[in-house]
């Protein structure tokens, strides 16, 4: 490849940070729905469940997480909708 004398060479580094499943790494088998402090980290500020493409959780644990959050909401430990949950 020829060097261009008008444009400086750019050293661009891409951050390929691989996401990992939190539950597999910590070897968690059961997600407790009675622990809202733990479940709140998988919600955004409006109370919506964060998708696995953002959190990095695997499909199996994302389904278990969804069930636990919905059970926690049904018991009234977590709000369904919130303005500034965190």
DSSP file (Angstrom, degrees, kcal/mol; ACC not computed):
  #  RESIDUE AA STRUCTURE BP1 BP2  ACC     N-H-->O    O-->H-N    N-H-->O    O-->H-N    TCO  KAPPA ALPHA  PHI   PSI    X-CA   Y-CA   Z-CA
    1    1 A X              0   0    0      0, 0.0     2,-0.3     0, 0.0     0, 0.0   0.000 360.0 360.0 360.0 135.7    0.0    0.0    0.0
    2    2 A X        -     0   0    0      1,-0.1     2,-0.3     0, 0.0     0, 0.0  -0.586 360.0-121.2 -83.5 139.5    1.3    3.4   -1.0
    3    3 A X        -     0   0    0     -2,-0.3     2,-0.6     2,-0.0     5,-0.1  -0.591  19.5-135.5 -77.9 139.8    1.7    6.2    1.6
    4    4 A X        -     0   0    0     -2,-0.3     3,-0.1     3,-0.3    -1,-0.0  -0.864   7.3-157.2 -96.9 124.2   -0.3    9.3    1.0
    5    5 A X  S    S+     0   0    0     -2,-0.6    -1,-0.1     1,-0.2     3,-0.1   0.641  90.3  51.9 -78.5 -11.9    1.9   12.4    1.6
    6    6 A X  S    S+     0   0    0      1,-0.1     2,-0.5     2,-0.0    -1,-0.2   0.772 105.6  54.6 -93.3 -28.1   -1.2   14.6    2.1
    7    7 A X  S    S-     0   0    0     -3,-0.1    -3,-0.3     3,-0.0    -1,-0.1  -0.905  82.1-128.6-109.6 130.9   -3.0   12.5    4.8
    8    8 A X        -     0   0    0     -2,-0.5     2,-0.3     1,-0.1    -3,-0.1  -0.397  34.4 -99.3 -71.1 153.3   -1.3   11.4    8.0
    9    9 A X        -     0   0    0     -2,-0.1     2,-0.5     1,-0.0    -1,-0.1  -0.549  37.6-142.3 -74.3 136.9   -1.5    7.7    8.8
   10   10 A X        -     0   0    0     -2,-0.3     2,-0.9    -3,-0.1    -1,-0.0  -0.855   8.4-156.3-104.4 131.8   -4.2    7.0   11.4
   11   11 A X        +     0   0    0     -2,-0.5     2,-0.5     2,-0.0    -2,-0.0  -0.814  22.1 179.7-104.9  90.0   -3.8    4.5   14.1
   12   12 A X        -     0   0    0     -2,-0.9     2,-0.5     2,-0.0    -2,-0.0  -0.811  10.8-161.2 -95.9 126.6   -7.4    3.6   14.9
   13   13 A X        -     0   0    0     -2,-0.5     2,-0.4     2,-0.0    -2,-0.0  -0.932   6.4-150.2-109.1 126.0   -7.9    1.0   17.6
   14   14 A X        -     0   0    0     -2,-0.5     2,-1.2     2,-0.0    -2,-0.0  -0.786  12.2-135.5 -94.0 135.0  -11.2   -0.8   17.8
   15   15 A X        -     0   0    0     -2,-0.4     2,-1.5     1,-0.1    -2,-0.0  -0.763  21.4-176.3 -91.4  98.4  -12.4   -1.9   21.2
   16   16 A X        +     0   0    0     -2,-1.2     2,-0.9     2,-0.0    -1,-0.1  -0.560  11.1 176.0 -92.0  69.6  -13.6   -5.5   20.5
   17   17 A X        -     0   0    0     -2,-1.5     2,-0.3     1,-0.0    -2,-0.1  -0.677  23.6-140.4 -81.4 110.1  -14.8   -6.0   24.1
   18   18 A X        -     0   0    0     -2,-0.9     2,-0.2     1,-0.1    -2,-0.0  -0.535  12.2-133.7 -74.5 130.4  -16.5   -9.3   24.1
   19   19 A X        -     0   0    0     -2,-0.3     2,-0.3    34,-0.1    37,-0.1  -0.546  23.5-163.4 -81.4 150.0  -19.7   -9.5   26.1
   20   20 A X        -     0   0    0     35,-0.3     2,-0.6    -2,-0.2     3,-0.1  -0.918  28.1 -99.1-133.3 158.3  -20.1  -12.4   28.5
   21   21 A X     >  -     0   0    0     -2,-0.3     4,-2.1     1,-0.2     5,-0.2  -0.686  26.2-155.0 -79.6 118.6  -23.0  -14.0   30.3
   22   22 A X  H  > S+     0   0    0     -2,-0.6     4,-2.0     1,-0.2    -1,-0.2   0.865  92.7  51.2 -60.5 -38.9  -22.9  -12.7   33.9
   23   23 A X  H  4>S+     0   0    0      1,-0.2     5,-2.6     2,-0.2     4,-0.4   0.848 110.1  47.4 -73.8 -35.2  -24.7  -15.8   35.2
   24   24 A X  H  45S+     0   0    0      3,-0.2     3,-0.4     2,-0.2    -1,-0.2   0.883 112.5  49.9 -71.2 -37.8  -22.4  -18.3   33.5
   25   25 A X  H  <5S+     0   0    0     -4,-2.1    -2,-0.2     1,-0.2    -1,-0.2   0.900 116.9  39.5 -68.1 -40.5  -19.3  -16.5   34.7
   26   26 A X  T  <5S-     0   0    0     -4,-2.0    -1,-0.2    -5,-0.2    -2,-0.2   0.450 109.5-124.1 -87.6  -0.8  -20.5  -16.3   38.4
   27   27 A X  T   5 +     0   0    0     -4,-0.4     2,-0.6    -3,-0.4    -3,-0.2   0.912  47.8 168.6  58.2  47.9  -22.0  -19.9   38.1
   28   28 A X      < +     0   0    0     -5,-2.6    -1,-0.2     1,-0.2     3,-0.1  -0.821  15.9 175.8 -93.3 123.6  -25.5  -18.7   39.1
   29   29 A X        +     0   0    0     -2,-0.6     2,-0.4     1,-0.2    -1,-0.2   0.780  66.3  40.4 -95.9 -32.7  -28.1  -21.4   38.6
   30   30 A X        -     0   0    0      2,-0.0     2,-0.7    34,-0.0    -1,-0.2  -0.971  66.4-148.8-126.4 131.1  -31.2  -19.7   40.1
   31   31 A X        -     0   0    0     -2,-0.4     2,-0.4    -3,-0.1    -8,-0.0  -0.880  22.8-138.7 -98.8 115.2  -32.3  -16.1   39.7
   32   32 A X    >   -     0   0    0     -2,-0.7     3,-0.9     1,-0.1     7,-0.1  -0.605  11.0-161.9 -80.3 123.2  -34.1  -15.1   42.9
   33   33 A X  T 3  S+     0   0    0     -2,-0.4    -1,-0.1     1,-0.2     6,-0.0   0.590  85.3  68.7 -79.3  -9.8  -37.2  -12.9   42.1
   34   34 A X  T 3  S+     0   0    0      1,-0.2     2,-0.6     2,-0.0    -1,-0.2   0.304  82.3  80.4 -91.3   9.9  -37.3  -11.7   45.8
   35   35 A X    X>  +     0   0    0     -3,-0.9     4,-1.7     1,-0.1     3,-0.6  -0.756  49.3 168.7-116.9  83.1  -34.0   -9.7   45.4
   36   36 A X  H 3> S+     0   0    0     -2,-0.6     4,-1.8     1,-0.2    -1,-0.1   0.777  73.5  64.6 -69.3 -24.5  -35.0   -6.4   43.6
   37   37 A X  H 34 S+     0   0    0      1,-0.2     4,-0.3     2,-0.2    -1,-0.2   0.863 108.1  41.4 -64.9 -34.6  -31.6   -4.8   44.3
   38   38 A X  H X4 S+     0   0    0     -3,-0.6     3,-1.0     1,-0.2    -2,-0.2   0.890 115.3  49.7 -76.5 -41.8  -29.9   -7.4   42.1
   39   39 A X  H >< S+     0   0    0     -4,-1.7     3,-1.7     1,-0.2    -2,-0.2   0.751  95.7  72.0 -71.2 -24.1  -32.6   -7.3   39.4
   40   40 A X  G >< S+     0   0    0     -4,-1.8     3,-1.3     1,-0.3    -1,-0.2   0.734  85.4  66.7 -66.9 -21.6  -32.6   -3.5   39.1
   41   41 A X  G <  S+     0   0    0     -3,-1.0    -1,-0.3    -4,-0.3    -2,-0.2   0.629  96.7  56.0 -75.3 -10.4  -29.2   -3.6   37.4
   42   42 A X  G <  S+     0   0    0     -3,-1.7     8,-2.5    -4,-0.2     2,-0.3   0.188  97.7  79.7-102.6  15.2  -30.8   -5.4   34.4
   43   43 A X  B <  S-A   49   0A   0     -3,-1.3     6,-0.2     6,-0.2     2,-0.1  -0.884  75.2-129.6-116.8 151.1  -33.4   -2.5   33.9
   44   44 A X    >   -     0   0    0      4,-2.4     3,-1.6    -2,-0.3    41,-0.1  -0.292  43.6 -86.0 -87.2-176.1  -32.9    0.8   32.3
   45   45 A X  T 3  S+     0   0    0      1,-0.3    40,-2.1     2,-0.1    39,-1.0   0.661 128.1  53.5 -69.3 -15.3  -33.9    4.1   33.9
   46   46 A X  T 3  S-     0   0    0     38,-0.2    36,-1.4    37,-0.2    -1,-0.3   0.456 121.0-103.5 -96.3  -2.0  -37.5    3.8   32.7
   47   47 A X  S <  S+     0   0    0     -3,-1.6     2,-0.2     1,-0.3    -2,-0.1   0.542  74.4 139.1  94.8   7.7  -38.0    0.3   34.1
   48   48 A X        -     0   0    0      1,-0.1    -4,-2.4     0, 0.0     2,-0.3  -0.590  59.7-107.2 -85.9 149.1  -37.7   -1.6   30.9
   49   49 A X  B     -A   43   0A   0     -2,-0.2    -6,-0.2    -6,-0.2     2,-0.2  -0.591  34.9-123.5 -74.7 129.0  -35.8   -4.9   30.8
   50   50 A X        -     0   0    0     -8,-2.5    -1,-0.1    -2,-0.3    -8,-0.0  -0.519  28.5-115.2 -73.7 139.2  -32.4   -4.5   29.0
   51   51 A X    >>  -     0   0    0     -2,-0.2     4,-2.2     1,-0.1     3,-1.2  -0.268  20.8-112.6 -73.0 162.6  -32.0   -6.8   26.0
   52   52 A X  H 3> S+     0   0    0      1,-0.3     4,-2.4     2,-0.2    -1,-0.1   0.734 113.1  67.2 -69.1 -21.6  -29.3   -9.5   25.9
   53   53 A X  H 34 S+     0   0    0      2,-0.2    -1,-0.3     1,-0.2   -34,-0.1   0.761 110.5  36.6 -69.7 -21.5  -27.4   -7.7   23.2
   54   54 A X  H <4 S+     0   0    0     -3,-1.2    -2,-0.2     3,-0.0    -1,-0.2   0.859 126.1  35.4 -92.5 -45.8  -26.7   -5.0   25.7
   55   55 A X  H  < S-     0   0    0     -4,-2.2   -35,-0.3     2,-0.1   -33,-0.2   0.795  96.8-133.7 -81.3 -28.0  -26.2   -7.0   28.9
   56   56 A X     <  +     0   0    0     -4,-2.4    -4,-0.1    -5,-0.3    -3,-0.1   0.533  49.7 150.8  88.8   6.0  -24.5  -10.0   27.2
   57   57 A X        -     0   0    0    -36,-0.2    -1,-0.3    -6,-0.2   -36,-0.1  -0.390  47.9-110.2 -72.3 150.8  -26.6  -12.6   29.0
   58   58 A X     >  -     0   0    0      1,-0.1     4,-2.1    -2,-0.1     5,-0.2  -0.268  30.0-104.0 -76.0 168.4  -27.3  -15.9   27.2
   59   59 A X  H  > S+     0   0    0      1,-0.2     4,-1.8     2,-0.2     5,-0.2   0.891 118.2  52.5 -62.4 -42.4  -30.7  -16.8   25.9
   60   60 A X  H  > S+     0   0    0      1,-0.2     4,-1.7     2,-0.2    -1,-0.2   0.928 114.6  40.8 -60.4 -47.9  -31.4  -19.3   28.7
   61   61 A X  H  > S+     0   0    0      1,-0.2     4,-2.4     2,-0.2    -1,-0.2   0.762 108.7  60.5 -76.6 -24.3  -30.6  -16.8   31.4
   62   62 A X  H  X S+     0   0    0     -4,-2.1     4,-2.2     2,-0.2    -1,-0.2   0.890 106.4  47.6 -67.1 -38.0  -32.3  -13.9   29.7
   63   63 A X  H  X S+     0   0    0     -4,-1.8     4,-2.1     2,-0.2    -2,-0.2   0.920 113.5  46.9 -67.3 -43.9  -35.6  -15.9   29.8
   64   64 A X  H  X S+     0   0    0     -4,-1.7     4,-2.1     1,-0.2    -2,-0.2   0.874 112.5  50.8 -64.7 -37.0  -35.1  -16.7   33.5
   65   65 A X  H  X S+     0   0    0     -4,-2.4     4,-2.5     2,-0.2    -2,-0.2   0.902 108.5  51.6 -65.9 -42.2  -34.2  -13.1   34.2
   66   66 A X  H  X S+     0   0    0     -4,-2.2     4,-2.2     1,-0.2    -2,-0.2   0.912 110.9  47.9 -61.0 -43.7  -37.4  -11.9   32.4
   67   67 A X  H  X S+     0   0    0     -4,-2.1     4,-2.2     1,-0.2    -1,-0.2   0.901 111.7  49.9 -64.5 -41.0  -39.5  -14.3   34.5
   68   68 A X  H  X S+     0   0    0     -4,-2.1     4,-2.2     2,-0.2    -2,-0.2   0.902 111.4  48.1 -66.0 -40.9  -37.9  -13.1   37.7
   69   69 A X  H  X S+     0   0    0     -4,-2.5     4,-2.2     2,-0.2    -1,-0.2   0.902 112.1  49.5 -66.6 -40.4  -38.3   -9.4   36.9
   70   70 A X  H  X S+     0   0    0     -4,-2.2     4,-2.0     2,-0.2    -2,-0.2   0.879 111.9  48.2 -67.6 -37.0  -42.0  -10.0   36.0
   71   71 A X  H  X S+     0   0    0     -4,-2.2     4,-1.9     2,-0.2    -1,-0.2   0.903 110.9  51.3 -66.9 -40.4  -42.6  -11.9   39.2
   72   72 A X  H  X>S+     0   0    0     -4,-2.2     5,-2.1     1,-0.2     6,-1.0   0.882 110.9  48.4 -64.1 -38.9  -40.9   -9.2   41.2
   73   73 A X  H ><5S+     0   0    0     -4,-2.2     3,-0.6     4,-0.2    -1,-0.2   0.891 108.4  54.3 -66.8 -39.8  -43.1   -6.6   39.6
   74   74 A X  H 3<5S+     0   0    0     -4,-2.0    -2,-0.2     1,-0.3    -1,-0.2   0.856 107.9  49.4 -65.4 -34.9  -46.2   -8.6   40.2
   75   75 A X  H 3<5S-     0   0    0     -4,-1.9    -1,-0.3    -5,-0.1    -2,-0.2   0.649 117.8-114.3 -76.8 -15.0  -45.4   -8.8   43.9
   76   76 A X  T <<5S+     0   0    0     -4,-0.7    -3,-0.2    -3,-0.6    -2,-0.1   0.611  85.0 117.2  92.7  13.2  -44.8   -5.0   44.0
   77   77 A X  S   <S+     0   0    0     -5,-2.1     2,-0.4    -6,-0.2    -4,-0.2   0.788  80.1  35.0 -81.8 -28.4  -41.1   -5.1   44.8
   78   78 A X  S    S-     0   0    0     -6,-1.0    -2,-0.2    -9,-0.1     2,-0.1  -0.956  89.4-118.1-121.9 143.7  -40.2   -3.4   41.5
   79   79 A X        -     0   0    0     -2,-0.4     3,-0.1     1,-0.1    -6,-0.1  -0.487   9.7-140.0 -78.0 152.5  -42.3   -0.7   39.7
   80   80 A X  S    S+     0   0    0      1,-0.3     2,-0.4    -2,-0.1    -1,-0.1   0.918  90.5  15.6 -73.7 -45.1  -43.7   -1.4   36.3
   81   81 A X  S    S+     0   0    0     -3,-0.0     2,-0.3     2,-0.0    -1,-0.3  -0.984  75.7 173.3-131.5 140.8  -42.9    2.1   35.0
   82   82 A X        -     0   0    0    -36,-1.4     2,-0.8    -2,-0.4     3,-0.3  -0.996  32.7-135.8-148.9 151.2  -40.6    4.7   36.6
   83   83 A X  S    S-     0   0    0     -2,-0.3   -37,-0.2     1,-0.3   -38,-0.0  -0.883  98.6  -8.2-104.5  98.0  -39.1    8.1   36.1
   84   84 A X  S    S-     0   0    0    -39,-1.0    -1,-0.3    -2,-0.8   -38,-0.2   0.976  73.3-179.2  79.0  65.3  -35.5    7.7   37.0
   85   85 A X              0   0    0    -40,-2.1   -40,-0.1    -3,-0.3   -39,-0.1   0.853 360.0 360.0 -66.8 -36.9  -35.4    4.2   38.6
   86   86 A X              0   0    0    -41,-0.0    -1,-0.3   -46,-0.0   -41,-0.1   0.480 360.0 360.0 -85.0 360.0  -31.7    4.2   39.5
